[in-house]
Amino acid sequence: MVLTENLIYEILSVVEEIPEGKVASYGQIAKLIGRDKNARLVGKVLGMSEYYGQYPCHRVVNHAGRTAPHFYEQRNLLLDEGVEFKDDTHINMKKCQWDC
C-alpha cells in the first residue's frame, strides 16, 4: 500500500476527533477510514505525526488497551485526562474506549 498525504491526513483527522478522557485502538481507527486490516499502518502514521502538526496520538492504544512501549509520556498524558488504567500499561477499555 502506498502511503499518501491524503491517507496520512485521513488517519490524523480521525485521531483528532478522539475526545479527551477516551482512547481508540489502532484497529478502530483503521476501520473508521475503511481499511479494516491496516491497524499497523495507523501505528506507522502516528509514529511520524509530529511532522504534520499536533495530534492527540497519546489517545491511541492497541486492541487490548496496552500503551505504546516506547512512548513513555503516554501514560501520564492519559492519566491527566482521567483515563482509568487496569495496571501500569493497560487502559480499562470498557470504561475508556471511544464510542464512535
Backbone hydrogen bonds, N-H to C=O, Kabsch-Sander energy under -0.5 kcal/mol:
donor,donor_aa,acceptor,acceptor_aa,energy
4,T,2,V,-1.0
8,I,4,T,-2.3
9,Y,5,E,-2.6
10,E,6,N,-1.9
11,I,7,L,-2.3
12,L,8,I,-2.6
13,S,9,Y,-2.0
14,V,10,E,-1.2
15,V,11,I,-2.1
16,E,12,L,-2.1
17,E,13,S,-0.6
17,E,14,V,-1.2
18,I,14,V,-0.6
18,I,15,V,-1.3
22,K,19,P,-1.8
23,V,96,C,-2.5
24,A,59,R,-2.5
26,Y,61,V,-1.3
29,I,25,S,-2.1
30,A,26,Y,-2.3
31,K,27,G,-2.5
32,L,28,Q,-2.0
33,I,29,I,-1.3
34,G,31,K,-1.6
35,R,30,A,-3.0
38,N,35,R,-2.3
42,V,38,N,-1.6
43,G,39,A,-1.9
44,K,40,R,-2.3
45,V,41,L,-2.5
46,L,42,V,-2.5
47,G,43,G,-1.8
48,M,44,K,-0.6
48,M,45,V,-1.2
49,S,46,L,-1.2
51,Y,48,M,-1.6
52,Y,49,S,-2.5
53,G,49,S,-0.6
55,Y,53,G,-0.6
57,C,55,Y,-2.1
59,R,56,P,-2.1
60,V,57,C,-1.7
61,V,24,A,-2.4
62,N,66,R,-2.1
65,G,62,N,-2.3
67,T,89,T,-2.5
71,F,68,A,-1.3
72,Y,70,H,-1.0
74,Q,71,F,-1.4
77,L,73,E,-2.4
78,L,74,Q,-2.4
79,L,75,R,-2.8
80,D,76,N,-2.4
81,E,77,L,-0.8
81,E,78,L,-0.7
82,G,79,L,-1.6
83,V,78,L,-2.4
86,K,90,H,-3.3
87,D,90,H,-1.2
91,I,65,G,-2.8
92,N,84,E,-3.1
93,M,91,I,-1.4
95,K,92,N,-0.7
96,C,92,N,-2.3
97,Q,93,M,-1.9
98,W,23,V,-3.6
100,C,98,W,-1.2
